[in-house]
Amino acid sequence: MPLLPIQVTELVDAVFIGCSMNHTLGDGTSYWNFFNTWSQIFQSQAQGHEYNVPILNRWFPSDCDPSVNLPFKHHDEFICNYEAPFLRERVFHFSAESIAKLKAKANSESNTTKISSFQSLSALVWRSITLARSVPYEQKTSCKMAINNRSRMEPPMPEEYFGNLVQVVSAETTTRELLENDLGWAAWLLHVAVTNHNDKVVLQSLQGWSQSPFIPQIGRLFDPYSVLMGSSPRFNKYGCEFGMGKAVAIRSGYANKFDGKVTSYPGREGGGSIDLEVCLLPHIMRALESDKEFMNAVSVSNPLF
């Protein structure tokens, strides 16, 4: 299987560009740096501008041996073809104004100014999906967030570093605590999880992995009571331009989908707006669509979608 397949499909009135990259090769930052650099190369040829060059030198912690011996004798020990259940996928649009209200509400309820827009939005999604699932009150539930380690290293790694420097941070509580407390309470849990993820934590996890290496498998990493916020609305997804104008929409394929997976995109109009691609079991999606608090925060988006 190719590490980087690209397919361009010509439609009657449009062009669809599809690209897939093995996650072992790079993370979301690397993926969108590649896509944006590809676009910059195209534009520089037409306009004579320079473009950014990715940094391809491999980075390893100073106390880690770059050669890793995987403790497997047969590929069946680490290759698992995850079969996702039948899911409903829907894209929910949140305007900059709606997200600003969520952020102000979360900070006010937590008596702070430190909670970010995305932490506030993620808290809403976590609480709403947990409620839609009708999870028992004493059941543990978690919200996991993909996090870029580049800026958290000491000294920081450059954003142009091409590789995989993404990890997952997690906030966990009981369903009772999550639903009986307010939005700000949940958002603060996420804020603490992000803030505590620093250089020391990253190096400890890498050292632990090098001593006991394993291959991550989707089916074994996420439980039916978790929510995973993947990708990032900070990626410059609509800045890619190949002579046909701004993209009409950004969508993801069928890989890495499971109940509770949420993929975030910048809104097409920019300005801090966000689109969330939510994957849920059909009956849970119906319950989410009936959640007044959640749907009141959702904004009207392009009627084409």
Salt bridges, closest charged atoms under 4 A:
ASP27 OD2 - ARG150 NH1 2.82
ASP76 OD2 - HIS74 ND1 3.37
ASP76 OD1 - HIS75 NE2 3.42
GLU89 OE1 - LYS257 NZ 3.13
GLU109 OE2 - LYS105 NZ 2.78
GLU138 OE2 - ARG176 NH2 2.80
GLU180 OE2 - ARG176 NH1 3.44
ASP259 OD2 - ARG133 NH2 3.41
GLU269 OE2 - HIS93 NE2 2.81
ASP275 OD1 - HIS93 ND1 2.54
GLU277 OE1 - LYS257 NZ 3.53
GLU289 OE2 - ARG88 NH2 3.20
GLU289 OE2 - ARG90 NH1 3.10
GLU293 OE2 - ARG127 NH1 3.69
